[in-house]
Amino acid sequence: MSLNCGIVGLANVGKSTLFNCMSSTKAQTTAFAFSTNKSNVGIINVPDDRLYVLEKMVKAAKVVHATVEIVDIPGLVKGSSKGEGVGNSFLADIRQTDAIIHVLRCFDDPNLPHVEGSVNPVRDKETIDLELIIKDLELVERKIQRVEKLVKIGDKDAKKNYELLTVYKEHLESFQSARTVPLPEHDRVVVKDLCLISDKPVLYVCNVDDASALNGNKYVEMVKEAVKDEAAEVLVVAAKLESEIAELDNMDDRLVFLQDAGLSEPSVNKLIKAAFKLLKLLTFLTAGPKEVRAWTIKEGMTAPQAAGVIHSDLERGFIRAEVMKYTDFVTLGSEHACKEKGKLFVEGKNYIVLDGDILNIRFNV
């Protein structure tokens, strides 16, 4: 799936440090604002312990994870929507993403000055939201101008589109994001071609100091209160701590340092999984001696479509899918046992694949 999440936020909130926790492609980090002039892209493995359980059971030669693409977009500032800094360039990068990870600074550090002079994550959130909304409003207004011309020449769809765009315009003018516009899904297609930034699903990440890694702090509580009416998840990550732990080569050493911080696993793992979910992606599994693999599909895909992710021939010649649930396979111990217990299901072209399904595709080309 060619879908990605963009990491956004003000300068010096820890975006690149967070990116470095997640990706083997390391981004430059400094104590100076606006020192970065390009976005970084990383392809990141989605943590999935199920793969290693299956690896042991089938004695697979290798494990292949699902992946998600993360784009680290340099810090925005007030006025980015008007081209301040290199704002227009970065906003264009955000527009190309499918979802947003909004990083908020929730830590004090006198050695790392805040661009606004003080730490206030709710103010920072509102600053970024405003810049995105202003840019979206410009695009909607331009489209309204184009549609007005069509109305005048009697285009049959133009009047309806004009009315819908006016709803978006008024909503954005009231400083509310496009994702909360009070329109049904079938009417939202009117702005699909605009790729409105504030229409993208969002995940908030509170970047905290080491001592707040487990339970958060007052800044985190401020963020949770501010976004309580949004359908958005809030995660707490100590990015500096986890980036330092991620530098360790020995996995046992990493675990010791995580446990010292009170963590059972890197918080960034939860973030990667949450980003995957935000993109409305899930994985089905294949398991054999050559490899155990997680395949990425969109929610709601049918068995033939899932087969096509493996190879186009499998979709073209699809006959049926033999489906085992991960929990059944692990509990019973083998494909043979699943067959004997009636836990191997033969499904046709209309079967909707679910997360964790183990599939065998039967096909004929």
C-alpha positions as CSV (number, residue, x, y, z in Angstrom):
1,M,0.0,0.0,0.0
2,S,1.5,3.3,-1.0
3,L,0.1,5.2,2.0
4,N,2.0,7.4,4.4
5,C,1.8,9.5,7.6
6,G,3.4,13.0,7.8
7,I,5.0,14.1,11.1
8,V,4.1,17.8,11.7
9,G,4.6,20.3,14.4
10,L,6.4,23.6,15.3
11,A,10.2,23.7,15.2
12,N,12.1,22.2,18.1
13,V,9.2,20.0,19.4
14,G,11.1,16.7,18.7
15,K,9.7,15.6,15.3
16,S,13.1,14.5,13.9
17,T,14.1,12.8,17.1
18,L,10.8,10.9,17.0
19,F,11.4,10.0,13.4
20,N,14.9,8.7,14.3
21,C,13.2,6.4,16.9
22,M,11.1,4.9,14.2
23,S,13.3,4.8,11.2
24,S,16.6,3.5,10.1
25,T,16.8,6.6,7.9
26,K,18.2,9.1,10.4
27,A,17.2,12.7,10.2
28,Q,19.3,15.6,11.3
29,T,18.5,17.0,14.8
30,T,19.9,20.3,16.2
31,A,19.0,22.8,18.9
32,F,18.4,25.5,16.3
33,A,15.1,26.2,14.8
34,F,14.7,26.2,10.9
35,S,18.0,24.4,10.4
36,T,16.4,21.7,8.2
37,N,15.2,22.5,4.7
38,K,13.8,19.2,3.4
39,S,11.5,16.5,4.5
40,N,12.8,13.0,5.4
41,V,11.1,9.8,4.3
42,G,11.5,6.5,6.1
43,I,10.0,3.0,5.5
44,I,9.2,1.6,8.9
45,N,8.5,-2.0,10.0
46,V,5.2,-2.4,11.8
47,P,5.9,-4.4,15.1
48,D,4.0,-7.7,15.1
49,D,4.8,-10.4,17.6
50,R,2.5,-12.8,15.8
51,L,5.1,-13.2,13.1
52,Y,7.7,-14.6,15.5
53,V,5.3,-17.0,17.0
54,L,4.5,-18.3,13.6
55,E,8.2,-18.4,12.6
56,K,8.9,-20.8,15.5
57,M,5.8,-23.0,14.7
58,V,6.5,-23.5,11.0
59,K,10.3,-23.1,11.2
60,A,10.4,-20.4,8.6
61,A,13.7,-19.2,7.1
62,K,12.8,-15.5,7.4
63,V,10.2,-13.0,8.7
64,V,8.9,-10.1,6.6
65,H,7.0,-7.3,8.4
66,A,4.3,-5.0,7.1
67,T,5.6,-1.5,6.6
68,V,4.4,2.1,6.8
69,E,5.9,5.2,5.2
70,I,6.6,8.1,7.6
71,V,7.5,11.6,6.3
72,D,9.3,13.9,8.7
73,I,8.3,17.4,7.7
74,P,10.5,20.3,9.0
75,G,9.0,22.6,11.6
76,L,6.3,25.0,10.7
77,V,5.9,28.5,12.0
78,K,3.2,31.2,12.3
79,G,2.7,32.4,8.8
80,S,3.7,29.2,7.0
81,S,0.4,29.4,5.0
82,K,1.7,32.7,3.7
83,G,5.1,31.4,2.9
84,E,6.9,32.3,6.1
85,G,10.1,30.2,6.5
86,V,9.8,27.7,3.6
87,G,6.2,27.1,4.7
88,N,4.6,26.7,1.3
89,S,7.0,24.0,0.4
90,F,6.4,22.1,3.6
91,L,2.7,22.5,3.4
92,A,2.8,21.0,0.0
93,D,4.6,18.0,1.5
94,I,1.9,17.6,4.1
95,R,-0.8,17.7,1.4
96,Q,0.8,14.6,-0.2
97,T,0.4,12.5,3.0
98,D,-2.6,10.4,3.9
99,A,-2.7,11.1,7.6
100,I,-1.0,13.4,10.2
101,I,1.1,12.6,13.3
102,H,1.0,16.0,15.1
103,V,3.9,16.2,17.6
104,L,3.5,18.5,20.6
105,R,6.3,19.6,22.9
106,C,5.4,18.6,26.4
107,F,8.7,19.0,28.2
108,D,10.8,21.8,29.6
109,D,14.4,22.2,28.6
110,P,16.3,25.6,29.0
111,N,18.9,24.4,26.5
112,L,16.3,23.9,23.8
113,P,14.5,27.2,23.4
114,H,10.9,27.2,22.3
115,V,10.2,29.2,19.2
116,E,7.3,31.0,21.0
117,G,9.4,31.6,24.2
118,S,7.4,29.2,26.4
119,V,6.1,25.6,26.5
120,N,2.3,25.5,25.8
121,P,1.3,22.5,23.7
122,V,-2.3,23.6,23.3
123,R,-1.2,27.0,21.9
124,D,1.2,25.1,19.6
125,K,-1.6,22.9,18.4
126,E,-3.8,25.8,17.7
127,T,-1.0,27.6,15.8
128,I,-0.5,24.6,13.5
129,D,-4.2,24.0,13.1
130,L,-4.7,27.7,12.0
131,E,-2.0,27.5,9.4
132,L,-3.5,24.3,7.9
133,I,-7.0,25.8,7.9
134,I,-5.9,29.0,6.3
135,K,-4.2,27.1,3.5
136,D,-7.3,24.9,3.0
137,L,-9.5,28.0,2.9
138,E,-7.5,29.5,0.1
139,L,-7.9,26.3,-2.0
140,V,-11.7,26.1,-1.3
141,E,-12.1,29.8,-2.2
142,R,-10.3,29.2,-5.5
143,K,-12.5,26.3,-6.4
144,I,-15.6,28.3,-5.5
145,Q,-14.4,30.9,-8.1
146,R,-14.1,28.2,-10.7
147,V,-17.5,26.7,-9.9
148,E,-19.2,30.1,-10.0
149,K,-18.2,30.4,-13.7
150,L,-19.8,27.0,-14.3
151,V,-23.0,28.0,-12.5
152,K,-23.3,31.0,-14.8
153,I,-23.2,28.9,-17.9
154,G,-25.8,26.5,-16.5
155,D,-23.7,23.5,-15.6
156,K,-26.2,21.1,-13.9
157,D,-23.8,19.9,-11.1
158,A,-22.2,23.3,-10.4
159,K,-25.0,24.8,-8.2
160,K,-25.0,21.8,-5.9
161,N,-21.2,21.9,-5.7
162,Y,-21.2,25.6,-5.0
163,E,-23.5,25.0,-2.1
164,L,-21.3,22.3,-0.6
165,L,-18.2,24.3,-1.1
166,T,-19.8,27.2,0.7
167,V,-20.4,24.9,3.7
168,Y,-16.7,24.1,3.7
169,K,-15.8,27.8,3.4
170,E,-18.0,28.9,6.3
171,H,-16.7,26.0,8.4
172,L,-13.1,26.9,7.8
173,E,-13.7,30.6,8.3
174,S,-14.9,29.6,11.8
175,F,-11.5,28.1,12.4
176,Q,-12.7,24.5,12.4
177,S,-10.9,21.7,10.5
178,A,-12.3,20.3,7.3
179,R,-12.5,16.8,8.9
180,T,-15.3,18.1,11.2
181,V,-17.5,19.7,8.5
182,P,-21.1,18.7,9.0
183,L,-21.6,16.9,5.7
184,P,-22.3,13.2,4.8
185,E,-19.5,11.2,3.2
186,H,-21.0,11.2,-0.3
187,D,-21.0,15.1,-0.3
188,R,-17.4,15.3,0.8
189,V,-16.2,14.2,-2.7
190,V,-16.6,17.8,-3.7
191,V,-13.2,18.6,-2.2
192,K,-11.5,15.3,-2.8
193,D,-9.3,16.8,-5.6
194,L,-8.1,19.6,-3.2
195,C,-6.5,17.1,-0.7
196,L,-7.3,19.4,2.2
197,I,-4.7,19.1,4.9
198,S,-7.1,19.7,7.8
199,D,-9.4,16.9,6.4
200,K,-6.7,14.2,7.0
201,P,-7.1,12.0,10.1
202,V,-4.8,13.0,12.9
203,L,-2.9,11.4,15.8
204,Y,-1.4,13.5,18.6
205,V,1.9,12.6,20.1
206,C,3.0,14.3,23.3
207,N,6.8,14.4,23.4
208,V,7.7,14.3,27.1
209,D,10.9,14.3,29.2
210,D,12.4,11.0,30.5
211,A,10.7,11.2,33.9
212,S,7.2,11.5,32.3
213,A,7.6,8.6,29.9
214,L,5.3,6.3,31.9
215,N,2.6,8.6,33.3
216,G,2.8,11.8,31.3
217,N,2.7,15.3,32.9
218,K,0.7,18.5,33.2
219,Y,1.3,19.3,29.6
220,V,-0.1,16.0,28.5
221,E,-3.2,16.6,30.5
222,M,-3.6,20.0,28.8
223,V,-3.5,18.3,25.4
224,K,-6.0,15.6,26.4
225,E,-8.4,18.2,27.6
226,A,-8.0,20.3,24.5
227,V,-8.7,17.4,22.1
228,K,-11.3,15.5,24.1
229,D,-14.1,16.2,21.6
230,E,-12.0,15.1,18.6
231,A,-12.0,11.6,17.4
232,A,-8.3,11.4,17.8
233,E,-5.8,9.3,19.8
234,V,-3.3,10.9,22.1
235,L,0.0,9.0,22.7
236,V,2.9,9.8,25.1
237,V,6.4,9.3,23.9
238,A,9.8,10.3,25.4
239,A,11.4,10.7,22.0
240,K,14.9,11.6,23.3
241,L,15.0,8.7,25.7
242,E,13.8,6.2,23.1
243,S,16.1,7.5,20.4
244,E,19.0,6.9,22.7
245,I,17.8,3.4,23.5
246,A,17.3,2.7,19.8
247,E,21.0,3.4,19.2
248,L,21.9,0.4,21.3
249,D,22.9,-2.7,19.2
250,N,22.1,-5.3,21.9
251,M,18.4,-6.0,22.3
252,D,18.8,-7.1,25.9
253,D,20.4,-3.8,26.7
254,R,17.5,-2.0,25.1
255,L,15.0,-4.0,27.3
256,V,16.9,-3.1,30.5
257,F,16.9,0.6,29.7
258,L,13.2,0.4,28.8
259,Q,12.4,-1.4,32.1
260,D,14.3,1.3,34.0
261,A,11.9,3.8,32.5
262,G,9.0,1.6,33.5
263,L,8.2,0.6,29.9
264,S,7.5,-3.0,28.8
265,E,8.1,-2.0,25.1
266,P,9.1,1.1,23.2
267,S,6.2,3.6,23.2
268,V,7.2,4.3,19.6
269,N,6.0,0.7,18.7
270,K,2.5,1.8,19.9
271,L,2.9,4.9,17.7
272,I,3.8,2.9,14.6
273,K,0.8,0.6,15.1
274,A,-1.5,3.6,15.7
275,A,-0.2,5.2,12.5
276,F,-1.0,2.0,10.6
277,K,-4.5,1.9,12.0
278,L,-4.9,5.7,11.3
279,L,-4.3,4.9,7.6
280,K,-7.1,2.2,7.8
281,L,-4.7,-0.5,7.0
282,L,-4.5,-4.1,8.4
283,T,-2.5,-7.2,7.7
284,F,-3.2,-10.7,6.7
285,L,-0.6,-13.4,7.2
286,T,1.1,-16.2,5.2
287,A,3.2,-18.9,6.8
288,G,5.5,-21.5,5.3
289,P,9.0,-22.8,5.5
290,K,10.4,-20.1,3.2
291,E,8.9,-17.1,5.1
292,V,6.3,-15.8,7.5
293,R,5.0,-12.6,6.2
294,A,2.5,-9.8,7.0
295,W,0.8,-8.4,3.9
296,T,-0.7,-4.9,4.0
297,I,-4.2,-4.3,2.8
298,K,-6.9,-1.6,3.2
299,E,-9.8,-2.3,5.6
300,G,-12.7,-3.9,3.7
301,M,-10.7,-5.6,1.0
302,T,-12.0,-8.9,-0.4
303,A,-10.0,-12.1,-0.7
304,P,-9.2,-11.7,-4.4
305,Q,-8.0,-8.1,-3.7
306,A,-5.8,-9.4,-0.9
307,A,-4.5,-12.1,-3.2
308,G,-3.6,-9.4,-5.7
309,V,-1.3,-7.8,-3.1
310,I,0.8,-10.9,-3.2
311,H,0.7,-11.1,-7.0
312,S,-1.6,-9.9,-9.7
313,D,-1.9,-13.5,-11.1
314,L,-3.4,-14.6,-7.8
315,E,-6.2,-12.1,-8.1
316,R,-6.7,-12.7,-11.8
317,G,-7.0,-16.5,-11.4
318,F,-8.5,-16.5,-7.9
319,I,-10.5,-19.7,-7.1
320,R,-10.8,-19.6,-3.3
321,A,-9.1,-18.7,-0.1
322,E,-8.4,-21.1,2.7
323,V,-8.6,-19.1,5.9
324,M,-7.4,-19.8,9.4
325,K,-7.7,-17.4,12.3
326,Y,-4.3,-16.7,13.9
327,T,-5.6,-17.7,17.4
328,D,-7.0,-21.0,16.1
329,F,-3.7,-21.8,14.3
330,V,-1.6,-21.1,17.4
331,T,-4.0,-22.9,19.8
332,L,-4.3,-26.0,17.6
333,G,-0.7,-26.0,16.5
334,S,-0.9,-26.6,12.7
335,E,-2.9,-26.3,9.5
336,H,-3.7,-30.0,9.7
337,A,-5.1,-29.7,13.1
338,C,-7.2,-26.7,12.0
339,K,-8.7,-28.8,9.2
340,E,-9.5,-31.7,11.6
341,K,-11.2,-29.3,14.0
342,G,-13.2,-27.5,11.4
343,K,-11.2,-24.3,11.8
344,L,-10.0,-24.0,8.3
345,F,-12.6,-22.1,6.3
346,V,-13.0,-22.1,2.5
347,E,-14.0,-18.7,1.4
348,G,-15.0,-17.2,-2.0
349,K,-14.7,-14.0,-3.9
350,N,-16.9,-12.0,-1.5
351,Y,-15.0,-12.8,1.7
352,I,-13.8,-9.7,3.5
353,V,-10.3,-10.3,4.9
354,L,-9.8,-9.6,8.6
355,D,-6.7,-8.6,10.5
356,G,-4.6,-11.6,11.4
357,D,-6.2,-14.0,8.9
358,I,-3.8,-16.7,7.7
359,L,-4.5,-17.2,4.0
360,N,-3.7,-19.9,1.5
361,I,-4.8,-18.7,-2.0
362,R,-5.9,-21.2,-4.6
363,F,-5.8,-19.9,-8.1
364,N,-5.5,-21.0,-11.8
365,V,-4.1,-18.8,-14.5
